[in-house]
Every structure is written in structure tokens, then in C-alpha cells.
């Protein structure tokens, strides 16, 4: 029987999305020691599968003004306190012929009700700013939308928490159940999903920040008061950056109505489809076609653009007597203390948006700190998020900036699409949050830009793996398996966009990975 290890902490946080990472940082800045666990890795759920949009709040003024106001507040804070994670693109809301002119006229009034800045601009000015806009637009407003890097945001929060209080992050750690006695959780039983070894975590407080899995985690503790609906969203990544601004359709929220620029690409989406499946979420051809069709109404060039990837994630929505349209769901969050369920040291934070993660973390940390008798106030509204060395490689364009500055001819570029050098891989393996004894290529890619360019890792996957063998980091066939798994994950996102130039790219990748390396015949351990 495999031996069980026991470790202790003041607070166990379950779920490595940006909310869990935010709770970890907030509590650490109050002097509390925390342990953050995730059954996969940071941002494996909705936090890593979204537009990367830092909402101005304008999208929700018509159907959820409370959430709109929260987004406006957090948008302004994050721009000041985490500028290294934000690109201040600005946003445009555009009405296209066929859209409701009455809604377009009323939109500024809705924005003013929640203090959201909204400025009407002339069609000629909009076309000057964004030449790809449709000739059929008839109303344009400028708002304070921006883009944010969720991966760097999570990494920086975890890194700051570790530095502030010695808090730890453990990936690949799945919650199996809880030991409960006398109205309290005494321990959480966990399993390492890679080795199957067992870990018993003893804490004073337990926080469920499991995102779409929050309801399942709460059920493990015997709590039935977390009730969620699941909405699958599918998005596409274009080969090129199509616009400078975030482009929103000026109508009630719908499918394919946001185009978000980020780095050298743009992200188009999203759909909203009710689902009960949390583990095997994949884009469909129908969802891709719908996004392209709707997006092309705003930006006609989207109809013929090259797409290098598609992806899907699940949004956890608070259940509130919805009909068939998940767009009717409020985008607010809920903090449940579970005292009505007979537990005094367990809480769940769920719902919300990427934009409101800090506020969600603050409210959760207030509850947890009060329960522990900690009177330290929240400081995440004023303390800037440090710019960590090992976290910087997710920033679009960061690699060439640092590489050219170093002026080191021996620092070979391993990912040519995103200009990721050897030094980036060394730094990530050595010191990035969640660094392990043997990191997978997928884990390295999450902490860098590797594999996110036009070739989707076809070449850099081989180069990085070879480099890690040369450094003695990989020593047996496990490195080849990591490479195969990395390529499989990339291919999962390309299946529904294989046409035109992308089809030729896939032919080349198949020849390299199967014909040359024989990864398709690699045996399992």
C-alpha cells in the first residue's frame, strides 16, 4: 500500500485559476501561510481559456449592471497595480446594419448609470483607427476595455504569495475527499495525478476556488448549497493581429461578438452552449463557423483570415431560474460560508469574471482571515503586483526584448515564432511557480510563449525537448512522451481549423512527428 504523506498549512486553497491564485496572494499579504493545489496546473480551466479581455464593464450594462460596475472598478485597479499583465488597447462598440438602433442610442445612458466611460466617435474616425471595420457600421462608441495576460497574472500572484509568506503551490494534486468531525474539516485527502501517491493536508481553513468544478468539490465536503450551470464557450485564434482595439458588437451579448487583440494574434468568440461535461471539452466545426460568420459582420476580413487554433472552456454560472439562454445569467460571483451545511471552516467562491478575480479574492480572504482571528486589512487594492523574473516569459514580445537586451549570441532561440531563447527555458525550469523535478513541455509552454505561434509548437516542441535532453533534464523516454503529449494537446486545438494554409502546416507537422520521430508508435510506460 502506498504510504501517505501529511503536511500542514493555515489555509488550503483548492483550484489554481486566477481566483485561487488571488486568494493565495491576499491571504499571504495578511501574514497567513497557504497551500494552493490544482489537479492539473495554473489556469487549466476557464482562467486559461478566455479572450484575455479586461472588461470595462460596458458589455454587461444592459443585463447585469452590478457586475458591470464591479468590472469598471477592477479594470481601473488592475491597470494601475499590474501594468505588466495589461495592454491598454481601448475598446470600440460598433453597431452594424440590422442591429437595433434604439439600443445603440440608449447604450451611453446605460453606461452612465454605472459610471462607465463611453464616448461616441464618428464613423470616419472609427475607420481611421480600425481600417478593417465593416462599411455597414452606423454607430461607434469608445470604452476603456483592455487586454490582460491571465497566465502571467496567475504566476505573478503565486510568486508574490510565496515570497510574502512562504506559501506553496502544488500542481497535479487532486482532492479525493475530506475528513470531517464535529462540524469542521480536519484534513483533505489528495492524490498526485502523475504518481498516484497520497497526500493528507491538515489546515485550519479550506477554500474551494475550483471554478467549474466548485460544485463537485463542495459535494465532497457534504455541502449541497453550491448550484451551478455550465456554459461551454468556444473561441478562435487568428494568425494575425486584426485590430488595435478590442472590438465589441453593439447589441445584447451574443455569439461571435468580441474580437480581442493580444500580442501578434487576435481571439474571436465566443459561443455559449449548455453542457454537463467538464472534462472533455472540444470545439466543434459548427461553433467555429458561427463565430466566423458573426465576427465577419463587424470585421469582414475575419471570413478569410487564417486561424491557427480553436479552444473551448466551461464557464460556471450561478443558477437562478434561467431559461435556455445562458446569456441571461448574471456574471456576478457568490461567496458561500457553508455554515448552513454544518461546516465552520470551509467556504466556496464561484462565478464572476477574470476581470473581477481580485475582488473575489478580497471577499474570500476577509472571511477566512476573520475566522482565523487575523485583523490585517486587504492590501491588494494598493500594493502593486511585483514583476517576477521567472513569470515574464508569457508576455507577448517579451522574449525578443530581453534576448536583444542581453546581446548573447550563445543564447539560441528555441521557438522562432515567439522568439523564446534557451535562457527563458532555464529560468522557467529553475524558478517559475510550480516548477517541478521534471516539468512537462506543456507546463513549460504554459509559463512561456512556446508553441503559441503559427506552427503551434511543430518545431519548437522538438527543439525544447532536445535542449532539455542535452542539459540532462530529461534522461529517459519520459521526455519523448512529454513531447508527444504536448503535440497532442496542440493538435486538439487545430482539428477544427484545418483548412487552407493551416492544412499544409498540419501535413508538415505530421511528417515530422510521425514519419520522422515516430511519436505515434511510442509505447506507454
C-alpha positions as a Python dict, from the first residue, in 0.01 Angstrom:
ca = {
    (1, 'X'): (0, 0, 0),
    (2, 'X'): (138, 344, -94),
    (3, 'X'): (246, 549, 207),
    (4, 'X'): (50, 864, 281),
    (5, 'X'): (234, 1191, 349),
    (6, 'X'): (85, 1457, 578),
    (7, 'X'): (160, 1829, 552),
    (8, 'X'): (15, 2125, 744),
    (9, 'X'): (-79, 2479, 648),
    (10, 'X'): (-309, 2750, 779),
    (11, 'X'): (-527, 2766, 466),
    (12, 'X'): (-571, 2511, 188),
    (13, 'X'): (-693, 2668, -139),
    (14, 'X'): (-836, 2430, -398),
    (15, 'X'): (-820, 2549, -759),
    (16, 'X'): (-531, 2715, -944),
    (17, 'X'): (-725, 2959, -1157),
    (18, 'X'): (-670, 3333, -1118),
    (19, 'X'): (-921, 3345, -829),
    (20, 'X'): (-739, 3077, -631),
    (21, 'X'): (-407, 3246, -704),
    (22, 'X'): (-558, 3578, -596),
    (23, 'X'): (-685, 3433, -268),
    (24, 'X'): (-338, 3289, -207),
    (25, 'X'): (-174, 3629, -252),
    (26, 'X'): (-430, 3823, -50),
    (27, 'X'): (-403, 3589, 249),
    (28, 'X'): (-23, 3579, 224),
    (29, 'X'): (-5, 3959, 237),
    (30, 'X'): (-202, 3932, 564),
    (31, 'X'): (74, 3707, 701),
    (32, 'X'): (-104, 3373, 659),
    (33, 'X'): (60, 3060, 523),
    (34, 'X'): (-136, 2892, 243),
    (35, 'X'): (-115, 2589, 18),
    (36, 'X'): (-268, 2615, -330),
    (37, 'X'): (-342, 2291, -516),
    (38, 'X'): (-481, 2211, -859),
    (39, 'X'): (-544, 1873, -1017),
    (40, 'X'): (-377, 1996, -1337),
    (41, 'X'): (-190, 2326, -1336),
    (42, 'X'): (-243, 2701, -1316),
    (43, 'X'): (-520, 2836, -1541),
    (44, 'X'): (-619, 2488, -1663),
    (45, 'X'): (-989, 2584, -1666),
    (46, 'X'): (-1175, 2898, -1770),
    (47, 'X'): (-893, 3124, -1643),
    (48, 'X'): (-671, 2998, -1924),
    (49, 'X'): (-939, 2965, -2189),
    (50, 'X'): (-1091, 3307, -2243),
    (51, 'X'): (-1049, 3616, -2459),
    (52, 'X'): (-799, 3772, -2221),
    (53, 'X'): (-1035, 4070, -2207),
    (54, 'X'): (-1008, 4315, -1918),
    (55, 'X'): (-1368, 4430, -1925),
    (56, 'X'): (-1459, 4796, -1897),
    (57, 'X'): (-1798, 4667, -1782),
    (58, 'X'): (-1978, 4800, -2091),
    (59, 'X'): (-2068, 4452, -2216),
    (60, 'X'): (-2294, 4395, -1914),
    (61, 'X'): (-2464, 4734, -1873),
    (62, 'X'): (-2785, 4609, -2033),
    (63, 'X'): (-2839, 4284, -1843),
    (64, 'X'): (-2617, 4294, -1532),
    (65, 'X'): (-2535, 4649, -1418),
    (66, 'X'): (-2399, 4532, -1081),
    (67, 'X'): (-2135, 4314, -1249),
    (68, 'X'): (-2068, 4596, -1496),
    (69, 'X'): (-1984, 4830, -1208),
    (70, 'X'): (-1752, 4571, -1050),
    (71, 'X'): (-1571, 4525, -1381),
    (72, 'X'): (-1520, 4900, -1418),
    (73, 'X'): (-1372, 4926, -1068),
    (74, 'X'): (-1139, 4627, -1111),
    (75, 'X'): (-1036, 4735, -1462),
    (76, 'X'): (-909, 5064, -1320),
    (77, 'X'): (-727, 4896, -1030),
    (78, 'X'): (-551, 4631, -1238),
    (79, 'X'): (-426, 4887, -1489),
    (80, 'X'): (-251, 5067, -1201),
    (81, 'X'): (-134, 4770, -994),
    (82, 'X'): (-48, 4506, -1255),
    (83, 'X'): (58, 4702, -1564),
    (84, 'X'): (299, 4426, -1672),
    (85, 'X'): (-4, 4200, -1728),
    (86, 'X'): (-217, 4456, -1915),
    (87, 'X'): (-215, 4605, -2265),
    (88, 'X'): (-426, 4920, -2271),
    (89, 'X'): (-579, 4869, -2614),
    (90, 'X'): (-903, 5054, -2555),
    (91, 'X'): (-1228, 4916, -2693),
    (92, 'X'): (-1489, 5002, -2954),
    (93, 'X'): (-1856, 4904, -2953),
    (94, 'X'): (-1985, 4902, -3312),
    (95, 'X'): (-2342, 4871, -3438),
    (96, 'X'): (-2385, 4705, -3779),
    (97, 'X'): (-2680, 4746, -4017),
    (98, 'X'): (-2952, 4515, -3889),
    (99, 'X'): (-2870, 4583, -3522),
    (100, 'X'): (-3127, 4764, -3307),
    (101, 'X'): (-3073, 5142, -3349),
    (102, 'X'): (-3277, 5207, -3033),
    (103, 'X'): (-3035, 5000, -2824),
    (104, 'X'): (-2741, 5178, -2988),
    (105, 'X'): (-2886, 5519, -2892),
    (106, 'X'): (-2962, 5411, -2533),
    (107, 'X'): (-2620, 5250, -2473),
    (108, 'X'): (-2445, 5565, -2336),
    (109, 'X'): (-2725, 5613, -2082),
    (110, 'X'): (-2679, 5255, -1958),
    (111, 'X'): (-2306, 5316, -1924),
    (112, 'X'): (-2354, 5642, -1732),
    (113, 'X'): (-2574, 5464, -1477),
    (114, 'X'): (-2270, 5265, -1358),
    (115, 'X'): (-2009, 5538, -1422),
    (116, 'X'): (-1855, 5367, -1725),
    (117, 'X'): (-1678, 5600, -1965),
    (118, 'X'): (-1843, 5587, -2309),
    (119, 'X'): (-1762, 5830, -2589),
    (120, 'X'): (-1932, 5834, -2927),
    (121, 'X'): (-1690, 5877, -3218),
    (122, 'X'): (-1755, 5946, -3585),
    (123, 'X'): (-1766, 5656, -3830),
    (124, 'X'): (-1477, 5813, -4023),
    (125, 'X'): (-1267, 5828, -3707),
    (126, 'X'): (-1351, 5465, -3624),
    (127, 'X'): (-1245, 5358, -3973),
    (128, 'X'): (-922, 5553, -3937),
    (129, 'X'): (-850, 5377, -3607),
    (130, 'X'): (-955, 5036, -3737),
    (131, 'X'): (-941, 5008, -4120),
    (132, 'X'): (-1080, 4652, -4114),
    (133, 'X'): (-1417, 4763, -3972),
    (134, 'X'): (-1719, 4691, -4188),
    (135, 'X'): (-1857, 4959, -4417),
    (136, 'X'): (-2200, 4875, -4273),
    (137, 'X'): (-2140, 5016, -3924),
    (138, 'X'): (-2366, 5305, -3824),
    (139, 'X'): (-2277, 5382, -3460),
    (140, 'X'): (-1947, 5355, -3266),
    (141, 'X'): (-1859, 5418, -2902),
    (142, 'X'): (-1516, 5412, -2738),
    (143, 'X'): (-1478, 5244, -2394),
    (144, 'X'): (-1192, 5156, -2158),
    (145, 'X'): (-1157, 4787, -2246),
    (146, 'X'): (-805, 4640, -2232),
    (147, 'X'): (-640, 4300, -2262),
    (148, 'X'): (-481, 4102, -1981),
    (149, 'X'): (-250, 3800, -1973),
    (150, 'X'): (-420, 3550, -1737),
    (151, 'X'): (-119, 3318, -1725),
    (152, 'X'): (121, 3588, -1613),
    (153, 'X'): (-143, 3722, -1375),
    (154, 'X'): (-175, 3385, -1200),
    (155, 'X'): (201, 3324, -1199),
    (156, 'X'): (276, 3666, -1051),
    (157, 'X'): (12, 3621, -778),
    (158, 'X'): (154, 3282, -678),
    (159, 'X'): (513, 3410, -689),
    (160, 'X'): (426, 3708, -466),
    (161, 'X'): (242, 3484, -220),
    (162, 'X'): (541, 3252, -198),
    (163, 'X'): (777, 3543, -136),
    (164, 'X'): (548, 3709, 119),
    (165, 'X'): (472, 3416, 349),
    (166, 'X'): (646, 3105, 220),
    (167, 'X'): (316, 2978, 80),
    (168, 'X'): (334, 2686, -163),
    (169, 'X'): (172, 2578, -488),
    (170, 'X'): (135, 2211, -583),
    (171, 'X'): (11, 2120, -933),
    (172, 'X'): (-121, 1774, -1026),
    (173, 'X'): (-285, 1744, -683),
    (174, 'X'): (-646, 1626, -690),
    (175, 'X'): (-887, 1642, -398),
    (176, 'X'): (-1034, 1297, -322),
    (177, 'X'): (-1229, 1381, -9),
    (178, 'X'): (-1231, 1537, 336),
    (179, 'X'): (-1203, 1412, 693),
    (180, 'X'): (-1486, 1581, 884),
    (181, 'X'): (-1559, 1576, 1257),
    (182, 'X'): (-1755, 1798, 1496),
    (183, 'X'): (-1860, 2047, 1227),
    (184, 'X'): (-1511, 2101, 1089),
    (185, 'X'): (-1292, 1969, 814),
    (186, 'X'): (-989, 1815, 984),
    (187, 'X'): (-795, 1722, 671),
    (188, 'X'): (-817, 1699, 293),
    (189, 'X'): (-712, 1377, 124),
    (190, 'X'): (-534, 1442, -208),
    (191, 'X'): (-373, 1234, -483),
    (192, 'X'): (-80, 1318, -708),
    (193, 'X'): (-233, 1257, -1052),
    (194, 'X'): (106, 1162, -1200),
    (195, 'X'): (242, 924, -937),
    (196, 'X'): (-82, 826, -756),
    (197, 'X'): (88, 899, -423),
    (198, 'X'): (-144, 1020, -148),
    (199, 'X'): (-117, 1347, 41),
    (200, 'X'): (-309, 1444, 355),
    (201, 'X'): (-334, 1820, 405),
    (202, 'X'): (-419, 1946, 753),
    (203, 'X'): (-537, 2309, 761),
    (204, 'X'): (-736, 2546, 977),
    (205, 'X'): (-944, 2681, 686),
    (206, 'X'): (-1034, 2533, 346),
    (207, 'X'): (-1121, 2745, 40),
    (208, 'X'): (-1296, 2598, -263),
    (209, 'X'): (-1198, 2805, -569),
    (210, 'X'): (-1248, 2521, -814),
    (211, 'X'): (-1424, 2719, -1087),
    (212, 'X'): (-1648, 2491, -1291),
    (213, 'X'): (-1555, 2207, -1053),
    (214, 'X'): (-1658, 2402, -740),
    (215, 'X'): (-1991, 2222, -711),
    (216, 'X'): (-1823, 1880, -727),
    (217, 'X'): (-1565, 1980, -465),
    (218, 'X'): (-1833, 2113, -232),
    (219, 'X'): (-2022, 1783, -263),
    (220, 'X'): (-1710, 1600, -142),
    (221, 'X'): (-1746, 1802, 180),
    (222, 'X'): (-2116, 1714, 205),
    (223, 'X'): (-2235, 2061, 103),
    (224, 'X'): (-2535, 2088, -129),
    (225, 'X'): (-2569, 2468, -137),
    (226, 'X'): (-2344, 2526, -441),
    (227, 'X'): (-2560, 2505, -752),
    (228, 'X'): (-2403, 2583, -1087),
    (229, 'X'): (-2491, 2566, -1454),
    (230, 'X'): (-2219, 2502, -1709),
    (231, 'X'): (-2182, 2700, -2030),
    (232, 'X'): (-1931, 2590, -2292),
    (233, 'X'): (-1760, 2870, -2482),
    (234, 'X'): (-1554, 2825, -2799),
    (235, 'X'): (-1301, 3078, -2931),
    (236, 'X'): (-1060, 3102, -3226),
    (237, 'X'): (-707, 3238, -3252),
    (238, 'X'): (-615, 3417, -3574),
    (239, 'X'): (-271, 3401, -3735),
    (240, 'X'): (-251, 3781, -3741),
    (241, 'X'): (-345, 4066, -3513),
    (242, 'X'): (-652, 4200, -3691),
    (243, 'X'): (-715, 4518, -3487),
    (244, 'X'): (-554, 4753, -3238),
    (245, 'X'): (-865, 4784, -3019),
    (246, 'X'): (-1099, 4532, -2864),
    (247, 'X'): (-1400, 4528, -3100),
    (248, 'X'): (-1743, 4456, -2948),
    (249, 'X'): (-2076, 4425, -3127),
    (250, 'X'): (-2316, 4693, -3005),
    (251, 'X'): (-2607, 4468, -2915),
    (252, 'X'): (-2718, 4238, -2636),
    (253, 'X'): (-2439, 3982, -2567),
    (254, 'X'): (-2437, 3703, -2826),
    (255, 'X'): (-2215, 3463, -3018),
    (256, 'X'): (-1900, 3574, -3204),
    (257, 'X'): (-1939, 3935, -3098),
    (258, 'X'): (-1596, 4016, -2949),
    (259, 'X'): (-1256, 4033, -3118),
    (260, 'X'): (-969, 4077, -2873),
    (261, 'X'): (-615, 4158, -2992),
    (262, 'X'): (-328, 4013, -2792),
    (263, 'X'): (37, 4018, -2889),
    (264, 'X'): (62, 3919, -3256),
    (265, 'X'): (-279, 3744, -3276),
    (266, 'X'): (-648, 3812, -3214),
    (267, 'X'): (-903, 3598, -3030),
    (268, 'X'): (-1256, 3574, -3170),
    (269, 'X'): (-1561, 3446, -2984),
    (270, 'X'): (-1744, 3327, -2803),
    (271, 'X'): (-2029, 3079, -2817),
    (272, 'X'): (-2247, 2977, -2523),
    (273, 'X'): (-2377, 2620, -2514),
    (274, 'X'): (-2523, 2446, -2208),
    (275, 'X'): (-2321, 2139, -2112),
    (276, 'X'): (-2282, 1888, -1832),
    (277, 'X'): (-1940, 1769, -1950),
    (278, 'X'): (-1646, 1926, -1768),
    (279, 'X'): (-1358, 1701, -1872),
    (280, 'X'): (-1367, 1652, -2249),
    (281, 'X'): (-1448, 1995, -2389),
    (282, 'X'): (-1358, 2044, -2755),
    (283, 'X'): (-1452, 2297, -3025),
    (284, 'X'): (-1692, 2186, -3298),
    (285, 'X'): (-1697, 2287, -3663),
    (286, 'X'): (-2045, 2436, -3617),
    (287, 'X'): (-1918, 2659, -3333),
    (288, 'X'): (-1622, 2771, -3544),
    (289, 'X'): (-1848, 2856, -3839),
    (290, 'X'): (-2086, 3052, -3615),
    (291, 'X'): (-1807, 3259, -3461),
    (292, 'X'): (-1657, 3342, -3802),
    (293, 'X'): (-1996, 3431, -3951),
    (294, 'X'): (-2091, 3663, -3665),
    (295, 'X'): (-1745, 3815, -3631),
    (296, 'X'): (-1725, 3889, -4005),
    (297, 'X'): (-2027, 4118, -3972),
    (298, 'X'): (-1801, 4354, -3773),
    (299, 'X'): (-1468, 4272, -3940),
    (300, 'X'): (-1525, 4126, -4291),
    (301, 'X'): (-1161, 4013, -4312),
    (302, 'X'): (-1238, 3751, -4046),
    (303, 'X'): (-1423, 3549, -4311),
    (304, 'X'): (-1098, 3474, -4496),
    (305, 'X'): (-844, 3500, -4213),
    (306, 'X'): (-608, 3215, -4126),
    (307, 'X'): (-687, 3059, -3787),
    (308, 'X'): (-414, 2868, -3607),
    (309, 'X'): (-612, 2729, -3315),
    (310, 'X'): (-952, 2696, -3151),
    (311, 'X'): (-1027, 2615, -2789),
    (312, 'X'): (-1319, 2563, -2555),
    (313, 'X'): (-1367, 2602, -2181),
    (314, 'X'): (-1660, 2589, -1941),
    (315, 'X'): (-1800, 2891, -1756),
    (316, 'X'): (-1952, 2824, -1412),
    (317, 'X'): (-2277, 3020, -1396),
    (318, 'X'): (-2479, 3084, -1083),
    (319, 'X'): (-2811, 2902, -1110),
    (320, 'X'): (-3102, 3147, -1093),
    (321, 'X'): (-3405, 3008, -1279),
    (322, 'X'): (-3259, 3057, -1624),
    (323, 'X'): (-3432, 2967, -1944),
    (324, 'X'): (-3250, 2814, -2236),
    (325, 'X'): (-3025, 3116, -2298),
    (326, 'X'): (-2718, 3116, -2073),
    (327, 'X'): (-2651, 3476, -2181),
    (328, 'X'): (-2926, 3569, -1934),
    (329, 'X'): (-2710, 3451, -1643),
    (330, 'X'): (-2566, 3716, -1415),
    (331, 'X'): (-2188, 3744, -1428),
    (332, 'X'): (-2157, 3821, -1057),
    (333, 'X'): (-1994, 3593, -803),
    (334, 'X'): (-2106, 3417, -487),
    (335, 'X'): (-1918, 3350, -164),
    (336, 'X'): (-2075, 3072, 40),
    (337, 'X'): (-1961, 3021, 400),
    (338, 'X'): (-2131, 2677, 433),
    (339, 'X'): (-2233, 2737, 795),
    (340, 'X'): (-2586, 2631, 696),
    (341, 'X'): (-2431, 2299, 592),
    (342, 'X'): (-2278, 2246, 935),
    (343, 'X'): (-1919, 2337, 847),
    (344, 'X'): (-1734, 2622, 1017),
    (345, 'X'): (-1403, 2619, 830),
    (346, 'X'): (-1498, 2571, 464),
    (347, 'X'): (-1607, 2827, 203),
    (348, 'X'): (-1666, 2837, -172),
    (349, 'X'): (-1603, 3128, -410),
    (350, 'X'): (-1755, 3084, -755),
    (351, 'X'): (-1896, 3264, -1058),
    (352, 'X'): (-1755, 3603, -1152),
    (353, 'X'): (-1519, 3708, -1430),
    (354, 'X'): (-1145, 3712, -1489),
    (355, 'X'): (-1169, 4091, -1453),
    (356, 'X'): (-1318, 4062, -1101),
    (357, 'X'): (-1080, 3796, -966),
    (358, 'X'): (-909, 4037, -722),
    (359, 'X'): (-1238, 4149, -570),
    (360, 'X'): (-1349, 3785, -537),
    (361, 'X'): (-1020, 3705, -364),
    (362, 'X'): (-1059, 4002, -129),
    (363, 'X'): (-1407, 3900, -12),
    (364, 'X'): (-1292, 3541, 38),
    (365, 'X'): (-980, 3643, 227),
    (366, 'X'): (-1186, 3876, 451),
    (367, 'X'): (-1400, 3580, 557),
    (368, 'X'): (-1110, 3340, 606),
    (369, 'X'): (-893, 3591, 794),
    (370, 'X'): (-1180, 3683, 1028),
    (371, 'X'): (-1236, 3316, 1106),
    (372, 'X'): (-868, 3285, 1198),
    (373, 'X'): (-871, 3596, 1416),
    (374, 'X'): (-646, 3781, 1172),
    (375, 'X'): (-732, 4152, 1166),
    (376, 'X'): (-490, 4258, 893),
    (377, 'X'): (-673, 4454, 619),
    (378, 'X'): (-673, 4370, 250),
    (379, 'X'): (-382, 4544, 75),
    (380, 'X'): (-432, 4422, -283),
    (381, 'X'): (-611, 4748, -364),
    (382, 'X'): (-288, 4940, -310),
    (383, 'X'): (13, 4704, -324),
    (384, 'X'): (142, 4661, -682),
    (385, 'X'): (187, 4311, -817),
    (386, 'X'): (565, 4253, -839),
    (387, 'X'): (718, 4192, -1180),
    (388, 'X'): (875, 3847, -1131),
    (389, 'X'): (1173, 3739, -1341),
    (390, 'X'): (1054, 3382, -1397),
    (391, 'X'): (699, 3495, -1478),
    (392, 'X'): (781, 3740, -1756),
    (393, 'X'): (800, 3492, -2045),
    (394, 'X'): (424, 3475, -2105),
    (395, 'X'): (425, 3840, -2217),
    (396, 'X'): (382, 3873, -2595),
    (397, 'X'): (704, 4014, -2733),
    (398, 'X'): (894, 3971, -2406),
    (399, 'X'): (1142, 3717, -2533),
    (400, 'X'): (1297, 3924, -2813),
    (401, 'X'): (1303, 4229, -2586),
    (402, 'X'): (1505, 4051, -2318),
    (403, 'X'): (1707, 3849, -2569),
    (404, 'X'): (1828, 4151, -2768),
    (405, 'X'): (1897, 4343, -2447),
    (406, 'X'): (2121, 4059, -2323),
    (407, 'X'): (2305, 4056, -2658),
    (408, 'X'): (2418, 3697, -2602),
    (409, 'X'): (2492, 3518, -2929),
    (410, 'X'): (2511, 3183, -2746),
    (411, 'X'): (2153, 3213, -2619),
    (412, 'X'): (1996, 3013, -2901),
    (413, 'X'): (1634, 3078, -2999),
    (414, 'X'): (1429, 2758, -2949),
    (415, 'X'): (1085, 2888, -3051),
    (416, 'X'): (1122, 3106, -3361),
    (417, 'X'): (754, 3204, -3382),
    (418, 'X'): (761, 3368, -3038),
    (419, 'X'): (1141, 3417, -3010),
    (420, 'X'): (1179, 3210, -2691),
    (421, 'X'): (1550, 3156, -2611),
    (422, 'X'): (1732, 2889, -2411),
    (423, 'X'): (1763, 3129, -2117),
    (424, 'X'): (1385, 3151, -2089),
    (425, 'X'): (1357, 2773, -2060),
    (426, 'X'): (1635, 2766, -1799),
    (427, 'X'): (1468, 3039, -1594),
    (428, 'X'): (1126, 2873, -1607),
    (429, 'X'): (1259, 2529, -1510),
    (430, 'X'): (1459, 2679, -1225),
    (431, 'X'): (1223, 2927, -1068),
    (432, 'X'): (875, 2963, -1219),
    (433, 'X'): (584, 2899, -980),
    (434, 'X'): (502, 2530, -993),
    (435, 'X'): (846, 2426, -1116),
    (436, 'X'): (892, 2056, -1056),
    (437, 'X'): (1165, 1795, -1062),
    (438, 'X'): (1066, 1708, -1418),
    (439, 'X'): (846, 1965, -1588),
    (440, 'X'): (649, 1864, -1894),
    (441, 'X'): (666, 2059, -2220),
    (442, 'X'): (304, 2157, -2163),
    (443, 'X'): (396, 2306, -1823),
    (444, 'X'): (686, 2497, -1980),
    (445, 'X'): (459, 2623, -2259),
    (446, 'X'): (206, 2749, -2004),
    (447, 'X'): (483, 2956, -1845),
    (448, 'X'): (615, 3091, -2177),
    (449, 'X'): (501, 3172, -2531),
    (450, 'X'): (643, 2845, -2668),
    (451, 'X'): (400, 2672, -2903),
    (452, 'X'): (161, 2966, -2936),
    (453, 'X'): (278, 3088, -3277),
    (454, 'X'): (173, 2989, -3631),
    (455, 'X'): (343, 2648, -3623),
    (456, 'X'): (172, 2565, -3290),
    (457, 'X'): (482, 2401, -3149),
    (458, 'X'): (562, 2181, -3451),
    (459, 'X'): (929, 2283, -3445),
    (460, 'X'): (990, 2432, -3101),
    (461, 'X'): (850, 2125, -2926),
    (462, 'X'): (1133, 1922, -3079),
    (463, 'X'): (1397, 2188, -3010),
    (464, 'X'): (1297, 2242, -2646),
    (465, 'X'): (1278, 1871, -2576),
    (466, 'X'): (1622, 1819, -2735),
    (467, 'X'): (1766, 2104, -2531),
    (468, 'X'): (1633, 1953, -2209),
    (469, 'X'): (1792, 1620, -2301),
    (470, 'X'): (2121, 1797, -2375),
    (471, 'X'): (2109, 1962, -2032),
    (472, 'X'): (2043, 1627, -1864),
    (473, 'X'): (1700, 1739, -1752),
    (474, 'X'): (1532, 1456, -1942),
    (475, 'X'): (1719, 1126, -1919),
    (476, 'X'): (1487, 855, -2048),
    (477, 'X'): (1184, 806, -2275),
    (478, 'X'): (969, 1025, -2049),
    (479, 'X'): (1092, 1332, -2239),
    (480, 'X'): (964, 1186, -2567),
    (481, 'X'): (629, 1117, -2403),
    (482, 'X'): (615, 1476, -2280),
    (483, 'X'): (681, 1589, -2639),
    (484, 'X'): (410, 1362, -2777),
    (485, 'X'): (158, 1482, -2517),
    (486, 'X'): (247, 1843, -2599),
    (487, 'X'): (185, 1786, -2970),
    (488, 'X'): (-143, 1604, -2898),
    (489, 'X'): (-265, 1900, -2694),
    (490, 'X'): (-170, 2140, -2973),
    (491, 'X'): (-344, 1918, -3231),
    (492, 'X'): (-663, 1910, -3023),
    (493, 'X'): (-691, 2285, -3078),
    (494, 'X'): (-622, 2268, -3450),
    (495, 'X'): (-859, 1992, -3564),
    (496, 'X'): (-1148, 2227, -3637),
    (497, 'X'): (-944, 2492, -3821),
    (498, 'X'): (-751, 2272, -4063),
    (499, 'X'): (-816, 2435, -4398),
    (500, 'X'): (-606, 2640, -4641),
    (501, 'X'): (-260, 2726, -4510),
    (502, 'X'): (-327, 2556, -4179),
    (503, 'X'): (-384, 2224, -4359),
    (504, 'X'): (-37, 2249, -4515),
    (505, 'X'): (105, 2327, -4173),
    (506, 'X'): (-55, 2011, -4031),
    (507, 'X'): (81, 1796, -4315),
    (508, 'X'): (431, 1915, -4229),
    (509, 'X'): (377, 1856, -3857),
    (510, 'X'): (254, 1501, -3919),
    (511, 'X'): (558, 1424, -4136),
    (512, 'X'): (791, 1550, -3861),
    (513, 'X'): (622, 1397, -3558),
    (514, 'X'): (508, 1065, -3702),
    (515, 'X'): (715, 999, -4015),
    (516, 'X'): (1048, 1122, -3874),
    (517, 'X'): (1021, 1082, -3496),
    (518, 'X'): (765, 801, -3481),
    (519, 'X'): (590, 954, -3181),
    (520, 'X'): (263, 788, -3282),
    (521, 'X'): (421, 446, -3212),
    (522, 'X'): (583, 544, -2881),
    (523, 'X'): (491, 294, -2612),
    (524, 'X'): (343, 397, -2280),
    (525, 'X'): (536, 341, -1958),
}
